[in-house]
């Protein structure tokens, strides 16, 4: 099994820190799981972009996958109302 490396942008780190405490661990677990399966069931490819969105309750993890380098870049973690603006 090929594992991907996870990179979390500074902005996504700030997003995560501002979330309610009960969601921080849940979202962190989902991000860790992306290492083994970068396109899990429920992940959606965003229209007109090469990015993906993963739903965790009312929040969305927005990320990009580089299959050549095996790197997943998490660039935003936002509430669904704000995620796609």
FIKOLZA-1660 file (N, C-alpha, C; in steps of 0.1 Angstrom, whole numbers, plus 5000, padded with zeros to 4 digits):
% residues 85
   i   px   py   pz ch aa at
   1 5008 4988 5000  A  X  N
   1 5000 5000 5000  A  X CA
   1 5009 5012 5000  A  X  C
   2 5006 5021 4991  A  X  N
   2 5014 5034 4990  A  X CA
   2 5007 5045 4998  A  X  C
   3 5015 5050 5007  A  X  N
   3 5010 5061 5016  A  X CA
   3 5013 5075 5009  A  X  C
   4 5005 5084 5011  A  X  N
   4 5007 5098 5007  A  X CA
   4 5011 5106 5019  A  X  C
   5 5019 5116 5016  A  X  N
   5 5023 5126 5027  A  X CA
   5 5012 5136 5027  A  X  C
   6 5010 5141 5039  A  X  N
   6 5000 5152 5041  A  X CA
   6 5007 5165 5044  A  X  C
   7 5004 5175 5037  A  X  N
   7 5009 5189 5040  A  X CA
   7 4996 5197 5043  A  X  C
   8 4997 5204 5054  A  X  N
   8 4986 5213 5059  A  X CA
   8 4991 5227 5058  A  X  C
   9 4984 5235 5050  A  X  N
   9 4988 5249 5048  A  X CA
   9 4986 5257 5061  A  X  C
  10 4993 5268 5062  A  X  N
  10 4992 5276 5074  A  X CA
  10 4977 5281 5076  A  X  C
  11 4971 5284 5065  A  X  N
  11 4957 5289 5066  A  X CA
  11 4948 5278 5071  A  X  C
  12 4950 5265 5067  A  X  N
  12 4942 5254 5071  A  X CA
  12 4944 5251 5086  A  X  C
  13 4957 5253 5091  A  X  N
  13 4960 5251 5105  A  X CA
  13 4952 5261 5113  A  X  C
  14 4951 5274 5108  A  X  N
  14 4944 5284 5116  A  X CA
  14 4929 5280 5115  A  X  C
  15 4924 5276 5104  A  X  N
  15 4910 5272 5103  A  X CA
  15 4907 5261 5113  A  X  C
  16 4916 5251 5114  A  X  N
  16 4914 5240 5123  A  X CA
  16 4913 5245 5138  A  X  C
  17 4923 5254 5141  A  X  N
  17 4924 5259 5155  A  X CA
  17 4911 5267 5159  A  X  C
  18 4904 5272 5149  A  X  N
  18 4892 5280 5153  A  X CA
  18 4879 5272 5154  A  X  C
  19 4880 5259 5151  A  X  N
  19 4868 5251 5151  A  X CA
  19 4864 5247 5165  A  X  C
  20 4851 5243 5167  A  X  N
  20 4847 5238 5181  A  X CA
  20 4856 5226 5184  A  X  C
  21 4859 5225 5197  A  X  N
  21 4868 5214 5202  A  X CA
  21 4864 5200 5198  A  X  C
  22 4851 5197 5198  A  X  N
  22 4846 5184 5195  A  X CA
  22 4849 5180 5180  A  X  C
  23 4850 5190 5171  A  X  N
  23 4853 5186 5157  A  X CA
  23 4868 5185 5154  A  X  C
  24 4876 5192 5162  A  X  N
  24 4891 5192 5159  A  X CA
  24 4896 5178 5157  A  X  C
  25 4894 5169 5167  A  X  N
  25 4899 5155 5167  A  X CA
  25 4893 5147 5155  A  X  C
  26 4880 5149 5153  A  X  N
  26 4873 5142 5142  A  X CA
  26 4879 5146 5129  A  X  C
  27 4881 5158 5126  A  X  N
  27 4887 5163 5114  A  X CA
  27 4901 5158 5112  A  X  C
  28 4909 5159 5123  A  X  N
  28 4923 5154 5123  A  X CA
  28 4923 5139 5119  A  X  C
  29 4914 5131 5125  A  X  N
  29 4913 5117 5121  A  X CA
  29 4910 5115 5106  A  X  C
  30 4901 5123 5101  A  X  N
  30 4898 5122 5086  A  X CA
  30 4910 5126 5078  A  X  C
  31 4918 5136 5082  A  X  N
  31 4930 5140 5075  A  X CA
  31 4940 5129 5075  A  X  C
  32 4942 5123 5087  A  X  N
  32 4952 5112 5088  A  X CA
  32 4948 5100 5079  A  X  C
  33 4935 5097 5078  A  X  N
  33 4930 5086 5069  A  X CA
  33 4933 5089 5054  A  X  C
  34 4934 5102 5051  A  X  N
  34 4937 5105 5037  A  X CA
  34 4951 5099 5032  A  X  C
  35 4960 5097 5041  A  X  N
  35 4973 5092 5038  A  X CA
  35 4972 5078 5031  A  X  C
  36 4963 5070 5035  A  X  N
  36 4961 5057 5029  A  X CA
  36 4951 5057 5018  A  X  C
  37 4941 5065 5018  A  X  N
  37 4931 5066 5008  A  X CA
  37 4928 5081 5005  A  X  C
  38 4935 5086 4995  A  X  N
  38 4933 5101 4992  A  X CA
  38 4919 5104 4986  A  X  C
  39 4912 5094 4981  A  X  N
  39 4899 5096 4975  A  X CA
  39 4889 5087 4981  A  X  C
  40 4886 5090 4994  A  X  N
  40 4877 5081 5001  A  X CA
  40 4863 5082 4996  A  X  C
  41 4854 5072 5000  A  X  N
  41 4840 5073 4996  A  X CA
  41 4835 5086 5003  A  X  C
  42 4828 5094 4995  A  X  N
  42 4822 5106 5001  A  X CA
  42 4830 5118 4997  A  X  C
  43 4842 5117 4992  A  X  N
  43 4851 5128 4987  A  X CA
  43 4845 5132 4974  A  X  C
  44 4844 5145 4972  A  X  N
  44 4839 5150 4959  A  X CA
  44 4849 5158 4952  A  X  C
  45 4850 5156 4939  A  X  N
  45 4859 5164 4931  A  X CA
  45 4852 5177 4928  A  X  C
  46 4858 5188 4930  A  X  N
  46 4852 5201 4928  A  X CA
  46 4851 5204 4913  A  X  C
  47 4840 5210 4908  A  X  N
  47 4838 5213 4894  A  X CA
  47 4848 5224 4890  A  X  C
  48 4853 5223 4878  A  X  N
  48 4863 5232 4872  A  X CA
  48 4876 5234 4880  A  X  C
  49 4879 5224 4889  A  X  N
  49 4891 5225 4896  A  X CA
  49 4896 5211 4898  A  X  C
  50 4909 5210 4902  A  X  N
  50 4915 5197 4904  A  X CA
  50 4914 5193 4919  A  X  C
  51 4907 5201 4926  A  X  N
  51 4906 5199 4941  A  X CA
  51 4895 5189 4945  A  X  C
  52 4896 5185 4958  A  X  N
  52 4886 5177 4964  A  X CA
  52 4880 5183 4976  A  X  C
  53 4868 5178 4980  A  X  N
  53 4862 5183 4992  A  X CA
  53 4857 5170 5000  A  X  C
  54 4860 5170 5013  A  X  N
  54 4856 5159 5021  A  X CA
  54 4847 5164 5032  A  X  C
  55 4836 5158 5034  A  X  N
  55 4826 5163 5043  A  X CA
  55 4828 5156 5057  A  X  C
  56 4829 5165 5067  A  X  N
  56 4830 5160 5081  A  X CA
  56 4819 5168 5089  A  X  C
  57 4807 5162 5091  A  X  N
  57 4797 5170 5097  A  X CA
  57 4794 5182 5089  A  X  C
  58 4793 5194 5095  A  X  N
  58 4790 5206 5088  A  X CA
  58 4802 5213 5082  A  X  C
  59 4814 5206 5083  A  X  N
  59 4826 5212 5078  A  X CA
  59 4831 5205 5066  A  X  C
  60 4839 5212 5058  A  X  N
  60 4845 5206 5046  A  X CA
  60 4860 5208 5047  A  X  C
  61 4867 5197 5044  A  X  N
  61 4882 5197 5042  A  X CA
  61 4884 5198 5027  A  X  C
  62 4891 5209 5023  A  X  N
  62 4894 5212 5009  A  X CA
  62 4908 5208 5007  A  X  C
  63 4911 5200 4997  A  X  N
  63 4925 5196 4995  A  X CA
  63 4928 5193 4980  A  X  C
  64 4941 5192 4977  A  X  N
  64 4946 5189 4964  A  X CA
  64 4954 5177 4965  A  X  C
  65 4954 5168 4954  A  X  N
  65 4962 5156 4954  A  X CA
  65 4972 5157 4943  A  X  C
  66 4985 5154 4946  A  X  N
  66 4996 5153 4936  A  X CA
  66 5000 5139 4936  A  X  C
  67 4994 5131 4926  A  X  N
  67 4997 5117 4926  A  X CA
  67 5011 5114 4922  A  X  C
  68 5018 5122 4914  A  X  N
  68 5032 5120 4910  A  X CA
  68 5041 5120 4922  A  X  C
  69 5039 5130 4931  A  X  N
  69 5048 5132 4943  A  X CA
  69 5042 5125 4955  A  X  C
  70 5030 5120 4954  A  X  N
  70 5022 5114 4965  A  X CA
  70 5021 5123 4977  A  X  C
  71 5016 5135 4974  A  X  N
  71 5014 5146 4984  A  X CA
  71 5000 5151 4984  A  X  C
  72 4994 5151 4995  A  X  N
  72 4980 5157 4997  A  X CA
  72 4982 5170 5004  A  X  C
  73 4977 5181 4998  A  X  N
  73 4978 5194 5004  A  X CA
  73 4964 5199 5009  A  X  C
  74 4963 5200 5022  A  X  N
  74 4951 5205 5028  A  X CA
  74 4952 5220 5028  A  X  C
  75 4943 5227 5021  A  X  N
  75 4945 5242 5021  A  X CA
  75 4934 5249 5028  A  X  C
  76 4922 5243 5031  A  X  N
  76 4912 5250 5039  A  X CA
  76 4904 5240 5046  A  X  C
  77 4898 5244 5058  A  X  N
  77 4889 5236 5065  A  X CA
  77 4878 5246 5070  A  X  C
  78 4867 5246 5063  A  X  N
  78 4857 5256 5065  A  X CA
  78 4843 5250 5068  A  X  C
  79 4834 5258 5074  A  X  N
  79 4820 5254 5075  A  X CA
  79 4814 5254 5061  A  X  C
  80 4805 5245 5059  A  X  N
  80 4799 5243 5045  A  X CA
  80 4794 5256 5039  A  X  C
  81 4788 5265 5047  A  X  N
  81 4783 5278 5043  A  X CA
  81 4794 5286 5036  A  X  C
  82 4806 5285 5041  A  X  N
  82 4817 5294 5036  A  X CA
  82 4827 5287 5028  A  X  C
  83 4827 5273 5027  A  X  N
  83 4837 5266 5021  A  X CA
  83 4840 5268 5006  A  X  C
  84 4830 5271 4998  A  X  N
  84 4832 5272 4984  A  X CA
  84 4831 5286 4978  A  X  C
  85 4833 5296 4987  A  X  N
  85 4833 5310 4983  A  X CA
  85 4846 5314 4977  A  X  C
% end
